[in-house]
């Protein structure tokens, strides 16, 4: 297969020589006649320039990105569309937090020294998020002029979470991949990021790379992992959420929290996994193939174990060496806080009946004031 492997570059349909900034939408078309997309081969690359109050970033400034997310923080959401056959197949909202949840569950500090994660501007310590966005001098250019950092990420989208066959353009048509760039204050944080001195970013030379192999006529089934995000607020000691999820193949739900005060404070990390204060219990209710299923969890560690299990079942965690691991030890070392529920290695249809969720805190501790993020892990079939 190696001799028949081809490497492709797709530039944005709306390419701009001046680059892209917060709230911009960028679209790529992936296509190659007579060939198949090699599964899990998509990468997005670019150069990023961060400024403070319109001035190039200096090394003395306290500005950073979330080190466990890396350059993924610049991409707020992703859409994957098959315009000739299926239409929209994935709408991945609140994407950087999803990356943070997966990274917290599987990557130990030393894992970030791999070339793959370093290329994504990731690091095992918070201070790495500061260094990676600063201009660096390259002695290979013959000058000491600082150069803007660059990145190469493998987005955690459905096309990079495939199992089974490779994607046939002949059968399924071209692919359109669109992304919305994150708000400045959602991507960058730090004490020097204020309303009076806002931090901004611009991404230039943005491109998408992928690999293809010749069309072999085989019609092997394709399974892809995805997720649906639901966001709500929690402002009382007993919060209720009832939602329908647009998927008939849900394997579980993982949950994280962000203090409401951090949403409006530019200096705070918007991908932080804050604790739910004074946890008392969680209640789930949903309908599976047998009937109504109800869970009540009163032990915090049990809720965390089930949240990690949901990520293990729902997220594709294979690295370049084929290693996967969700570890409570790694999770603890990363100061993680994830709750959730896995559906016991079965897939549940949540399109018809609502998924009901209730979380309670001890009334003696005061009511929480947080944003809650529920990620329903789903499977797609082609």
MOBELBEL-V108835 format. One line per field, one symbol per residue. ss: DSSP state (h for helix, s for strand, l for the rest). phi: phi as a letter, one per 20 degrees, with the letter a starting at -180 (. if undefined). burial: b if it has 16 or more other C-alpha atoms within 10 Angstrom, else e. A space follows every 10 residues. Layout:
ss=???
phi=???
burial=???
This chain:
ss=lhhhlsssss slllllllls llllssssss llllssslll llssssssss ssllssllll lllslllllh hhhhssssss ssllllssss ssllhhhhhh hhhhhhllhh hhhlhhhhll lllllllhhh hllllsslll lllllsslls sssllllhhh lsssllsshh hhllssssss sllhhhhlsl llllllllss ssssssssss ssssllllll lsssssssss sssslllsss ssslllllls sssssssssh hhhhllllll llllllllss ssssssslll lssssssllh hhhhhhhhhh hhhhllllll lllllllhhh hhhlllllss sslllllsll llllssssss slhhhlllls ssssssssss sl
phi=.gfefcdccd egfdgcfenc cgmfdcccdd aafmccffgm decccrdcdd cdlndgfefe eecadffeem ffffdfbccc cdfecdmfdb ceelfgffff ffffecdegf ffeffffffe meaecffffe ffeegcedee encdffdffc bbddgedgfd cecneefeff ednfdddccd fffgfeedbp feecffcfec ccddlfbcdb cccffdmfdf fcdcebbcdc cbdccbfcdd cccddfbecd drcdcbccfg fffdeffeff dfdffeflgd accdbbddfe rfdcccdddf ffffgfffff fffddedfef enecadcfff gffelfbcdq beemlcdded eedfedcccc cfffenffcb dddddeecdd cd
burial=eeeeeeeeeb bbeebeeebb bbeebbbbbb bbeebbbbbb bbbbbbbbbb bbbeeebeee ebbbbbbbbb bbbbbbbbbb bbeeeeeebb bbbbbbbbbb bbbbbbbbee ebeeebbbbb bbbbeeebbb bbbbbeeeee eeeeeeebbb bbbbbbbbbb bbbebbbbbe eebbbbbbbb bbbbbbbbbb ebbbeeebbb bbbbbbbbbb bbbbbeeeee eebbbbbbbb eebbebbbbe beeebebebb bbbbbbbbbb ebbebbbbbb bbbbbbbbbb bbebbbbeee eeeeeebeee eebbbbbbbb bbbbbbbeee eeeeebbbeb beebebbbbb bbbeeebbbb eeebbbbebb beeeeebbbb bbbbbbbbbb ee
